[in-house]
Amino acid sequence: MPNLPSSIGKGACGLYAPPAIDADMRKRLATLLAASGVVVSVESEEAIDVVTAISGSGPAYFFLFTQALEKAGVALGLAPADAALLARATATGAGALLEARSEAAAALKKAVTSPGGTTAAALDILEGDKNRLEVLVKEAAAAAARRAEELRRS
């Protein structure tokens, strides 16, 4: 499933080629798809359903989080235009940092979190004792993967 960031060469997609497709053709297909962004080769057609749930639908999750951050800024007293600008710049800056650095997302999260500080207070809400955000994202991705499978089988 292509995603909207593919329109600017920053997308992510999966490639499944059955065993009948030789290595040269797989390489050509990957090169062709790379024009839209990152390409990950997967071992089965069913794995494409998971790719769809993560990178096909994923931009919407990212946009939803950015929208929520913007709304939180407004609720806390920022002008709507300022909240929108800060939320977008924060999202694109964090994304650019993920792209530019080799550290895992967890390491970058730790790097911006001072013990007992403001970020830690916010992460206590998002993660909590039960990893709230992670659980929600897993449930959402699983729902998207199930729906992708249903669509593939229909």
C-alpha positions in Angstrom: 0.0 0.0 0.0 1.5 3.3 -1.0 1.4 6.1 1.6 1.1 9.8 1.3 4.8 10.5 2.1 5.7 8.5 -1.1 4.5 11.6 -3.0 7.6 13.4 -1.7 10.0 10.5 -1.9 9.8 9.9 1.9 7.4 6.9 1.9 8.0 3.4 3.1 6.7 0.2 1.5 7.1 -3.5 1.4 8.0 -5.7 -1.5 7.1 -9.4 -1.8 8.2 -11.3 -4.8 7.3 -15.0 -5.0 10.1 -17.5 -5.4 9.5 -17.6 -9.2 10.9 -14.1 -9.4 14.7 -14.2 -9.8 17.1 -12.0 -7.9 17.8 -9.7 -10.8 14.1 -8.9 -11.1 13.7 -8.5 -7.3 16.5 -5.9 -7.4 14.8 -4.1 -10.3 11.5 -4.0 -8.5 13.2 -2.7 -5.3 15.0 0.0 -7.3 11.7 1.1 -9.0 9.9 1.3 -5.6 12.8 3.1 -4.0 11.8 6.2 -6.0 9.0 6.6 -3.4 11.1 6.0 -0.3 12.3 3.1 1.8 11.7 -0.4 0.6 11.6 -3.5 2.8 11.6 -6.9 1.3 9.3 -9.4 3.1 9.3 -13.2 3.0 5.5 -13.7 2.4 2.5 -12.2 0.8 0.8 -12.2 4.2 3.6 -10.0 5.6 2.4 -7.3 3.3 -0.7 -7.0 5.5 1.7 -6.0 8.4 3.6 -3.6 6.2 0.3 -2.0 5.3 -0.6 -1.6 9.0 2.7 0.0 9.9 3.8 2.1 6.9 0.7 2.2 4.8 -1.6 3.4 7.6 1.2 4.7 9.8 1.3 8.2 8.5 -2.3 8.7 9.7 -1.2 7.6 13.2 1.6 10.1 13.1 -0.8 12.9 11.8 -3.3 12.0 14.6 -0.6 12.4 17.3 0.5 15.7 15.8 -3.1 16.9 15.7 -3.5 15.8 19.4 -0.4 17.7 20.3 -1.7 20.8 18.5 -5.1 20.5 20.3 -3.3 20.1 23.7 -1.3 23.4 23.0 -4.6 25.2 22.3 -6.2 23.8 25.4 -3.3 25.0 27.4 -3.5 28.5 26.1 -1.5 28.8 22.9 -3.0 30.6 19.9 -4.2 27.9 17.3 -1.6 29.0 14.7 1.2 28.9 17.2 0.1 25.5 18.5 -0.1 24.2 14.9 3.4 25.5 14.0 5.0 24.1 17.2 3.3 20.7 16.8 4.3 20.4 13.1 7.9 21.6 13.7 8.2 19.2 16.7 7.0 16.3 14.6 9.1 17.1 11.5 12.2 17.8 13.7 11.8 14.5 15.6 11.3 12.6 12.4 14.4 14.3 10.8 16.4 13.4 13.9 15.3 9.8 13.6 16.4 9.8 10.0 19.7 11.5 10.6 20.9 9.5 13.6 21.5 5.8 14.0 20.3 5.5 17.6 17.0 3.6 18.3 13.9 5.7 18.9 14.0 4.5 22.6 17.6 5.9 23.0 16.5 9.3 21.5 13.5 9.3 23.8 15.8 8.8 26.7 18.2 11.5 25.5 15.4 14.1 25.7 14.0 12.9 29.0 15.5 14.4 32.1 14.8 12.3 35.2 12.0 14.0 37.1 11.6 16.7 34.4 8.7 17.9 32.3 9.1 15.2 29.6 9.2 12.5 32.2 6.0 13.8 33.7 4.3 13.6 30.3 5.7 10.2 29.5 4.4 8.9 32.8 0.9 9.6 31.3 1.6 8.2 27.9 3.3 5.1 29.1 2.1 4.7 32.6 2.5 1.4 34.4 0.9 -0.5 31.5 2.6 1.2 28.5 -0.7 2.8 27.5 0.4 4.3 24.2 2.3 1.2 23.1 -0.7 -1.0 23.8 -3.0 1.4 21.8 -0.6 1.5 18.9 -0.3 -2.3 18.9 -4.0 -2.7 19.0 -4.5 -0.2 16.2 -1.8 -1.8 14.0 -3.3 -5.2 14.6 -6.8 -3.9 13.5 -5.2 -2.4 10.4 -3.4 -5.7 9.6 -6.6 -7.7 10.1 -8.5 -5.4 7.7 -5.6 -5.6 5.2 -5.9 -9.4 5.3 -9.7 -9.2 4.8 -9.2 -6.9 1.8 -6.5 -9.1 0.3 -8.7 -12.2 0.6 -11.8 -10.6 -0.8 
